[in-house]
Amino acid sequence: MNDMTSILSQPVARLGATTITLGQALGIATVLFVVLFAALVIALWRAAKARAVAAAEAADHARDTEARMADIMQAQA
């Protein structure tokens, strides 16, 4: 356990007077990954929902067009 603690406390970057350790960098990377993954999931969910709405509207439009064509065919007969 001490080896892991010493590895995670190794400095990997310095920003001014702030030293960033490997553990902090991994923590920040994990949080960033989770946030980006959640944003991706939300974006894909919204896109799928929009596609479903568009497909329903297209099917409704096709039904209306088919009914209109049937009325025209009936009027010509």
N, CA and C of each residue as an Amber inpcrd file, in Angstrom:
protein
   231
   0.8210000  -1.1930000   0.0000000   0.0000000   0.0000000   0.0000000
   0.8650000   1.2570000   0.0000000   1.9910000   1.2110000   0.6960000
   2.8830000   2.3640000   0.7260000   3.4510000   2.6590000  -0.6490000
   3.7080000   1.5960000  -1.4350000   4.2210000   1.8090000  -2.7860000
   3.2010000   2.5710000  -3.6290000   1.9180000   2.1900000  -3.4960000
   0.8710000   2.8600000  -4.2630000   0.7310000   4.3100000  -3.8150000
   0.8020000   4.5360000  -2.5190000   0.7040000   5.9000000  -2.0000000
   1.8650000   6.7450000  -2.4900000   3.0400000   6.1690000  -2.4930000
   4.2000000   6.9420000  -2.9560000   4.1300000   7.2010000  -4.4560000
   3.5920000   6.2440000  -5.2140000   3.4510000   6.4510000  -6.6590000
   2.4360000   7.5540000  -6.9340000   1.2990000   7.5120000  -6.2310000
   0.2530000   8.5030000  -6.4660000   0.6290000   9.8960000  -5.9750000
   1.5930000   9.9750000  -5.0750000   1.9950000  11.2930000  -4.5790000
   3.1800000  11.8720000  -5.3490000   3.5800000  11.2190000  -6.4130000
   4.6620000  11.7370000  -7.2510000   4.1690000  12.9600000  -8.0250000
   4.9300000  14.0250000  -8.0210000   4.5140000  15.2090000  -8.7870000
   4.6470000  14.9590000 -10.2890000   3.6420000  15.3990000 -11.0320000
   3.6780000  15.2380000 -12.4890000   3.6720000  16.5780000 -13.2080000
   3.2510000  17.6430000 -12.5230000   3.2270000  18.9620000 -13.1620000
   3.2890000  20.0480000 -12.1050000   3.7820000  21.1800000 -12.5240000
   3.7880000  22.3670000 -11.6540000   3.1460000  23.5030000 -12.4250000
   2.1710000  24.1290000 -11.7850000   1.5270000  25.3080000 -12.3590000
   1.7480000  26.4540000 -11.3870000   2.7250000  27.2500000 -11.6510000
   3.0770000  28.3240000 -10.7270000   3.6100000  27.7230000  -9.4460000
   2.9420000  28.0090000  -8.3340000   3.3600000  27.4730000  -7.0420000
   2.6110000  26.1980000  -6.6890000   1.7380000  25.7310000  -7.5790000
   0.9240000  24.5440000  -7.3140000   1.5700000  23.3220000  -7.9480000
   1.7140000  22.2740000  -7.1550000   2.2350000  21.0090000  -7.6590000
   1.0720000  20.0370000  -7.8030000   0.9560000  19.4420000  -8.9730000
  -0.1050000  18.4690000  -9.2310000   0.5130000  17.0820000  -9.1610000
  -0.0640000  16.2420000  -8.3010000   0.4500000  14.8830000  -8.1430000
  -0.2450000  13.9470000  -9.1210000   0.2980000  12.7510000  -9.2400000
  -0.2910000  11.7500000 -10.1240000  -1.7000000  11.3940000  -9.6670000
  -1.9100000  11.2890000  -8.3680000  -3.2400000  10.9810000  -7.8390000
  -4.2490000  12.0610000  -8.1880000  -3.8470000  13.3210000  -8.0570000
  -4.7420000  14.4180000  -8.4110000  -5.0400000  14.4170000  -9.9080000
  -4.0240000  14.1750000 -10.7140000  -4.2180000  14.1400000 -12.1640000
  -5.1580000  13.0030000 -12.5560000  -5.0000000  11.8390000 -11.9380000
  -5.8990000  10.7180000 -12.2270000  -7.3190000  11.0240000 -11.7800000
  -7.4570000  11.6790000 -10.6390000  -8.7860000  12.0610000 -10.1550000
  -9.4660000  13.0420000 -11.0950000  -8.7220000  14.0360000 -11.5470000
  -9.2750000  15.0160000 -12.4840000  -9.6420000  14.3430000 -13.8010000
  -8.7850000  13.4450000 -14.2740000  -9.0660000  12.7330000 -15.5230000
 -10.3120000  11.8650000 -15.3890000 -10.4890000  11.2280000 -14.2330000
 -11.6680000  10.3930000 -14.0040000 -12.9340000  11.2300000 -13.9980000
 -12.8990000  12.3480000 -13.3010000 -14.0730000  13.2270000 -13.2580000
 -14.3920000  13.7560000 -14.6510000 -13.3750000  14.1630000 -15.3800000
 -13.5770000  14.6590000 -16.7380000 -14.1730000  13.5770000 -17.6330000
 -13.6770000  12.3530000 -17.5140000 -14.2090000  11.2410000 -18.2990000
 -15.6780000  10.9980000 -17.9810000 -16.0320000  10.9920000 -16.7050000
 -17.4220000  10.7450000 -16.3050000 -18.3380000  11.8480000 -16.8340000
 -17.9010000  13.0950000 -16.7280000 -18.7170000  14.2120000 -17.2130000
 -18.9020000  14.1320000 -18.7270000 -17.8360000  13.8720000 -19.4550000
 -17.9410000  13.7680000 -20.9100000 -18.7770000  12.5640000 -21.3330000
 -18.6460000  11.4550000 -20.6180000 -19.4470000  10.2740000 -20.9310000
 -20.9250000  10.5520000 -20.6840000 -21.2450000  11.2330000 -19.5850000
 -22.6370000  11.5870000 -19.2960000 -23.1830000  12.5230000 -20.3720000
 -22.3820000  13.4850000 -20.8130000 -22.8210000  14.3920000 -21.8770000
 -23.0660000  13.6260000 -23.1740000 -22.2190000  12.6570000 -23.4700000
 -22.3940000  11.8340000 -24.6650000 -23.6770000  11.0220000 -24.5860000
 -23.9300000  10.4110000 -23.4420000 -25.1470000   9.6160000 -23.2620000
 -26.3800000  10.4930000 -23.4290000 -26.3620000  11.6800000 -22.8360000
 -27.5060000  12.5890000 -22.9490000 -27.7030000  13.0260000 -24.3970000
 -26.6220000  13.3490000 -25.0870000 -26.7280000  13.7750000 -26.4850000
 -27.2740000  12.6530000 -27.3660000 -26.8000000  11.4340000 -27.1570000
 -27.2990000  10.3030000 -27.9450000 -28.7600000  10.0160000 -27.6460000
 -29.1540000  10.1470000 -26.3830000 -30.5460000   9.9190000 -26.0040000
 -31.4550000  10.9550000 -26.6660000 -31.0290000  12.2220000 -26.6430000
 -31.8330000  13.2730000 -27.2620000 -31.9110000  13.0850000 -28.7740000
 -30.8250000  12.6600000 -29.4010000 -30.8250000  12.4340000 -30.8440000
 -31.7460000  11.2750000 -31.2130000 -31.7260000  10.2200000 -30.4220000
 -32.6090000   9.0780000 -30.6820000 -34.0670000   9.4880000 -30.5290000
 -34.3350000  10.2980000 -29.5310000 -35.6990000  10.7830000 -29.3140000
 -36.1460000  11.6480000 -30.4940000 -35.2670000  12.5100000 -30.9760000
 -35.5950000  13.3620000 -32.1200000 -35.8220000  12.5280000 -33.3800000
 -35.0100000  11.4800000 -33.5680000 -35.2050000  10.5980000 -34.7300000
 -36.5370000   9.8770000 -34.6460000 -36.9270000   9.4530000 -33.4490000
 -38.2060000   8.7660000 -33.2810000 -39.3650000   9.7060000 -33.5980000
 -39.2630000  10.9480000 -33.1600000 -40.3110000  11.9310000 -33.4580000
 -40.3750000  12.1890000 -34.9580000 -39.2250000  12.3260000 -35.6030000
 -39.1900000  12.5630000 -37.0480000 -39.7680000  11.3750000 -37.8130000
 -39.4810000  10.1670000 -37.3710000 -40.0250000   8.9760000 -38.0280000
 -41.5360000   8.9130000 -37.8630000 -42.0360000   9.2680000 -36.6900000
 -43.4830000   9.2750000 -36.4640000 -44.1560000  10.3250000 -37.3450000
 -43.5350000  11.4960000 -37.4710000 -44.0930000  12.5350000 -38.3390000
 -44.0790000  12.0970000 -39.7970000 -43.0200000  11.4260000 -40.2210000
 -42.9340000  10.9450000 -41.6020000 -43.9970000   9.8850000 -41.8710000
 -44.2220000   8.9990000 -40.9190000 -45.2560000   7.9750000 -41.0800000
 -46.6350000   8.6210000 -41.1450000 -46.8680000   9.6280000 -40.3270000
 -48.1450000  10.3400000 -40.3390000 -48.3460000  11.0430000 -41.6820000
 -47.2950000  11.6680000 -42.1800000 -47.3720000  12.3420000 -43.4730000
 -47.6390000  11.3260000 -44.5890000 -47.0040000  10.1710000 -44.5190000
 -47.2180000   9.1290000 -45.5330000 -48.6610000   8.6330000 -45.4930000
 -49.2160000   8.4730000 -44.2860000 -50.6230000   8.0530000 -44.1780000
 -51.5500000   9.1010000 -44.7800000 -51.2840000  10.3630000 -44.4930000
 -52.1140000  11.4340000 -45.0520000 -52.0240000  11.4630000 -46.5730000
 -50.8320000  11.3090000 -47.1000000 -50.6410000  11.3140000 -48.5500000
 -51.3350000  10.1200000 -49.1880000 -51.2400000   8.9840000 -48.5540000
 -51.8940000   7.7870000 -49.0840000 -53.4070000   7.9480000 -49.0800000
 -53.9500000   8.5350000 -48.0240000 -55.3960000   8.7730000 -47.9600000
 -55.8160000   9.7720000 -49.0340000 -55.0150000  10.7960000 -49.2560000
 -55.3170000  11.7860000 -50.2900000 -55.2980000  11.1350000 -51.6730000
 -54.3120000  10.2710000 -51.9140000 -54.2420000   9.5680000 -53.2010000
 -55.4360000   8.6380000 -53.3850000 -55.8660000   7.9950000 -52.3150000
 -57.0400000   7.1190000 -52.3960000 -58.2800000   7.9380000 -52.7350000
 -58.4120000   9.1210000 -52.1570000 -59.5520000   9.9890000 -52.4690000
 -59.5170000  10.4260000 -53.9320000 -58.3220000  10.7510000 -54.4350000
 -58.1940000  11.1580000 -55.8380000 -58.5600000   9.9980000 -56.7530000
 -58.0800000   8.8030000 -56.4410000 -58.3940000   7.6180000 -57.2580000
 -59.8890000   7.3250000 -57.2320000 -60.5020000   7.5080000 -56.0850000
 -61.9400000   7.2520000 -55.9620000 -62.7270000   8.2950000 -56.7520000
 -62.2670000   9.5370000 -56.7460000 -62.9590000  10.5900000 -57.4830000
 -62.8340000  10.3740000 -58.9900000 -61.7430000   9.7990000 -59.4400000
 -61.5430000   9.5600000 -60.8660000 -62.3120000   8.3390000 -61.3530000
 -62.6610000   7.4460000 -60.4510000 -63.3330000   6.2040000 -60.8600000
 -64.7900000   6.4120000 -61.1790000
